Amino acid sequence: MQTHHPHPEQALPAEVSIQSDTWLNRYRNYPVFSRTWFRYRVTAFFYTFVAMLLIAALMVFAKNGDWRIFAVVSVTITVGALGLVSFGQLLAMWVRQKAFKAKKEGILLVLAIVVGGGMSYGASSGAEMLMNGLIFGDPHHEVFGGEKKPQITRTVTTTVHAGQASQTASDSAPDPAPPVDSKKNQKNSAWVDALFKGVAMFPFVFMVSYMGSVFDLWYFFRQRKRLIEVQRQQELQRAQDARREAELRLSVLVAQVEPHFLFNTLAGVRSAILTEPLRATAIVDHLVDYLRSTIPQMRGDGSSEQGRLAKQLEAARAYLGLMQARIPRLTFSVESELKDAAFPPLLLITLVENAIKHGIEPKIGAAHVSVTARYFDEGDEEKLEVKVEDDGVGFGGATSGSGIGLANVRDRLESMYGDRASLVLKARAEGGVAAIISLPLIP
């Protein structure tokens, strides 16, 4: 299976990246072995490397006081470090751009890092030999070799004095074999020396592995696995969002065509035709206006025009006009401080229908529904608030209206805005219920 990675110039999803904007860690916000990752990583390592090079070179210069050693060490370290942070990574970038299958890509990336490490070692050794040849005249000159110590040999001095012959012979005799305890101590000392050398080499090995992207290679496989998980979660989230939106559209459609809605509307037209022909005409006109404003929203054609506040207010006004023609005791108002703003379709009409069905229709006597839209500041963010209020039976009625319609409104707000949006139902002091949607204000 081929893994789909983000575009090299695109930052990783928040679930994968470390969300850091510092120059030292910015590269970890991008896919490993991508061009953007490489550019930010080289920048981060450049400043770190310059500081380390200055410290190392100054230490060498302070110890030996020889500018020649300083030059050889500086150039050797520079070439080796630049090779470590670039050779293997450039090869790995080439592998990534070829978009091989996951298994083949993984093997080639490992080989790229190994080959890059070997190339950097070769470049460093070549630079050292070149500098030694230019400065010392010997490519194999050992910068820290020092002078060779002369071998100390035991000599036997012979003299013509007869009294010293026996003493000279005794001096020439072989040394006695060392005791067993001495051999054991020497063996233990060798193990201790090897241990200390290993511990002393650990920082160097760690630094070389870090600069040579050995840890980045491990992080790449971890990142790839995490990206697959995130993509699956996003696909699942999209499927859930589509299901919720379909349920919301279905609930609105059911409310429009359910027998209770159509029968009551047509019955109102029939009863008014003979006695109140003007009211019958008004009912039909409002029904046409309502269907004309809401049916396009349920087609799901992706039109951004349908996701605007002005369209939602128009649909609410048409629906309330139809209800007023059917229920003369109903009055309503639709007001907005904003001319228009982004607003998800079908949410407002769901709240208005809920207010009529569960608040106004069960009530006896005059009733009123108001729809208001305003904007306000919440911290550093501008918010849009849309409120539907009724003076109906309230929460004490047969139902509070907390069924599939309102549940889908909440789910859709959460999927689109997270915790930046909310739906709140409140009991009004003067009776009835207020349903309030708050979400980020987007012009």
N, C-alpha and C positions, 0 to 999 in steps of 0.2 A: 504494500500500500504506500502510495506516495504522500508525503506529508506536505501540507500547504503551510508555508511560512509567511509572516507578514512581509510587506514590501520593505527592502533594505532602508529606505528613507523614512519609514513609518515606525513610530515608537511602539514598543510592546504593550499589550493590554495591561491594565492596572493590576490584574491578578497575577501577572508574571514578572513585570519589572520591579525594581527596588524603589522606584519613585524618588530618585535622588537627582538633584540638579547641580551638584558640585562638580568641579572640573576633574576631580579624582575618580568619581564613580559614574559620571554621566553616560559613559559607553555601555554600562550594564542595563540601560533602558532600551537597548536596541538588540535585534537578533544577533547572536554570536556568529562571528566570521562574516558579517555583512560589511559593506563599504562604510556605512556610517559608524558602526561599531569600531571598525579599524581606525578610522580617522580620530575619533574621540579617545581611543585607547592609546594611540601613539602620542597624542597631545598630553594625556595624563602621565604617561611614562617618561616623556621628554623632560618635564620639570623635575620629576623624582630622580631620574638618572643623572641630570646635570648636578644636582645637589650631592648625590652619592659619589659621583666622579670627582668633584672638587675635594670632598673629604678624604677619599682614598688617595688621590694624588698628593694632597698636602701631607698626609701621613707618611707616604713613601719619601717625599722630598725632605721632610723633617728628620727621618731616620738616616738617610744616606747623604743628604745635602748635595746630590749630583743631579744636574738638570738632564743629563742623558737618560738616567734611569726614570726620571719623572716623565720624559717624553715617550719612552718605550711603553711604560705602564699605561699612560693616559690613552695613547692611540690603540693599544691592544684591548683595553677595557671598552673603549668607545665602539670599536668595530664589532666586538663580540656582543655587546649589549644591543646595538642597533640590529644586528643579525637575529638575535633572540626575539625581538619584538616585531620583526617584519617578515623574515624569510618563510617560516612555517605558516604564519597568518595569511600571507599573500597566496600561498599554495592552497590553504584551506578556503579562502575566498573564491578561488577559481573552481574548486570542487563544488562549493555551494551554488555558484552560478550555473553549473551544468545541470542542476536539478536531477541528480541520480535518485534511484530508489533508496529507501531509508537504510537498508542493510549495507548496500554498496557504498553509499555516502559515508556511513559511519566508519567503514574500513579505510576508505581513502582519506578521511580526515585524520585518523590516527597516523597513517603513513605520512601525511603532509607535515604533521607536527614533529614526527621523528626525523624526517628528512631535513626539515627546517633547522632542528637542533644540530644535526650533523653539519649542515652548511655553515651555521654560525660558528661552530667550533673550528671548522676549516678556515673560515675567514679570519677569525681571531688569531689562529696559529700563523697564518700567512702574513698578517699584519705585524705580528711580533718578529718573525724572521726578517721581514723587509726593513723594519726599523732597526733591528740589530745590525743588519748588513750596512745600512746607511750611516749609522752612528758609530758602531764599534768595529765595522769592517768584517764581522763574522756573523753570518745568519744564525748560527747555533750558539751564540754567546749566551751564557747563563747570567741573567741580570742579578740574581741573588745567590749565585754559586759560590762566590768568595774565593780565596786562595786555597790551594790544596795543601794540606798539612803533610810534611815529610814523614816517611815511615820511620819508626823508631826500632832499630834492630839492636839486639844484644851482641855486643862484641866482646871478644875475649882477648885481653891484652897479655901478651907473653913477654916475659923479660928473661934476662939471662940469669936472674937471681934464682937459685935452686929452691930457696925457701918458699917462693910464691907458686911453684908448679902445682902443688897439691891444692892450693886455694883456687887457682885458675881452673883446675879440673872440676872442682866442686861447683864453681859458678857456671860451668858449661853443662852441668847435669840437668836433665829435664825437670820441670816443675812437677810436684806431686799432683795427682788428679784431684780436682775440687771435690769437696764433700757433696753428699746427696742433697742435703738441705739447700746448698747454694744453687744447684740445678733447678730445684723446685721453685726457689724464689725468683730465678731468672724467668721461668715459664710464666709465673703469675704476673711478673712485671710486664711481660710481652702482652698479655691479655689486657692489663690495665692501660698500657700505652695505646693498644688498638681501640679500646673503648673511648678513651679521651679523644683520639683522632676522629672517630666516628661522630662524637658529640660536637666537636669543633667544626666538622664538615657540614653538619645539619643546616645551619643558616645559609651556607653557600648553595647547597642542593635545593633548599626551599626557594631561594631567590631565583635561581636558574629555572626551576620548574614554573614559578609564578610568571616570570618574564617570557618564558617560552610557551605559554598558553597550555601547559599540562592541566592546570585547574580549569581553564576555560573550556577545554575539551570535555571534562566531566560535566561542567555547567551546561554545555551545549546539549548533551543527551538529556539532562534533567529538564532543561528549558523546552526541548522538543516534546517530551512527554507531557509537560504541563500545558503546552500550547494545544495539544490534542484534546486534553481534558477540558480546557477553556472553550475550545471550539464546539465540543459536544454540549457543554452547558449552554452556550449561546444559542445553538440550534434548538435545544430543548426549550429555552426561554422564548425563542421566536415562535415555536409551535404552540406553547402555552398562551402567548399573547394573541396569536391568531385564533386560538380556540375561544379565548375570552371575548375577543372582538366579535367573533361569529355569534356567540351566545348573546352578546349585547344587541347586535343587529336583529337577531331572532326575537329577542324579548320585545324590542320596539315594534317589529313587524307584527308580532302576535297581538300587541296592544292595539295596533291599528286595524287589524282585520278580525279580531275576535268578535264573536256574535254580539256580546254585550255592547261593544263600541258601535258596530255598524247598525244593530237593531235599534238602539236608542237614538242614534242620529237619524236613521230613516223614519223611525216612528215619530220623531219630532217634526220632520219635514211633512209627513202625511197629515198629522194633526193640525199643522199650521197652514196647509195649502188652502183650505176653504175659509177658515176664519181669519188667518193672519198671513196672507200671501207674501207680504214683504218680509216677514220673519222667515218663512220657508225659503225664500230666495236667498236671504242672508246666510241661512244654515248651509245651503248648497255651495254658495260662494266661499264661505270659510272652509268648508271641507275640501274644496278644490285647492284653495291656497295652502292649506296644511299639507295635503298630499304632494303638491308641487314642491314644497320646500323641504320635505323630509325624505321622499323616495330617492332623490339623487344621493343623499348621504348613506343610504343603505346599499347602494350599488357597489361600494368599495372600489371605485375606479382610481383611487389614489390622488384625486384632484385636491390640490392644496386649498382651492377656493372653499371647499366644504369644511375645512378645518379652521374656520375663522369665527370669531365671536359674533360679528354682525350677522352671519348666516344662522347661527344658533339662536340669537335673539329674534330673528325674523320667524324662524320655525316655532319658537315658543309663543310669539305674538299671534301667529296664525292658529295654533292649537287652542290657546286661551280664548280667541275670538270665536272659534267653533263651539267651545264649551259654554261660552256666554250666550250664544244663540240658542243652544240646547237648554241651558239652565239660566233663565233670566235673572235669578237672584244672585248670580255670580258677577262680581266686578274684578277687574285686574289692572295692573300697571306693569310696564316694562321700561326700565330706565337704565342708562349707562353713562358713566363718566368718560368712557373711552369711545372713540369712533370705531375702532376695530383693534383686534389683537389675535394672536394665535390661540385657538381653543379646540380641543379634540371634539370631533363630531359625535352626536347622539348622547353626550353626557347630560347636557342641560335639559333636553326634552324628556329624558328619563326621570329627572327630578320633578319636572312640572307634571308629568303624567302621574307620578307617585303622589304628589300633593292633591291632585284632583280625585284620584281613585280612593285614596285612604284617608283623606282629610275633608274634602269638600262634599263629595257625594253622600257620605253617611250623615252629614250635618243637616239639621233642620233650620231653615231661615237663611238670612243674607250671609254671604261668604265673600271673602276677598283673597286673592293671590297676587303677590308682588314679586317681581323679578328685578334684581338690581345687580349692577356690575360696577366695581370700583377698583382702583389701584392703591397700594400702600407700600411703605418701605418696611422691610424686616431685616434689620442689621444692614448689611451692605447690598442686599438684594431687593429688587422691586418685585412685588407680588401682585397677582390678579385675583380678586375675590368675586365670585358669582354666588348670589344668595337667592334662594327660592323660599318664600315665607307664605304660610297660609294660616287662617284663623279657624281651621276645621276642628275635628274632634281630638286631634293630638294623639299622644301615645296611649291615651285611655280608650281608644277605639278598638275595633275588632282586630286590627293588625297595625303594626308600626311601620309597615312597608319596608322591612329589612330583607326582602327576598332576593331572587337572582339578579334583578335589575341593579339594586344598590350595591350588591356584592361585586358585580362586574365593574361598576363605576370605580369602586375602591381598587380592585385588581388592576384596572387599566391605568389609573393614576400612578399606582406604585410601579408598574412596569415602565411607564414613560418618564417619570420624574423621581422615582425613589422616595426618600423621606422628605423631599422638597415640596411635595404636594399632599393634600389631604381632603377627605370628605368627612364633615362633622354634622351630626343631627342634634339639634337642641330644642328643648321644649320652651315655647314662648310664654312669658308671664301672663299675657292677655289671652292665651289659648292658642292652640295650634302648634305647628312645628316649623323650624327653620333648618333648611338643608344648605350647607355652606361648602363650596369648593374653593380651595386656595391652591394656586400653582404659580410657578415663575412667570413673570410678565415678559412675553416675547412679542415684539411689535409685528 
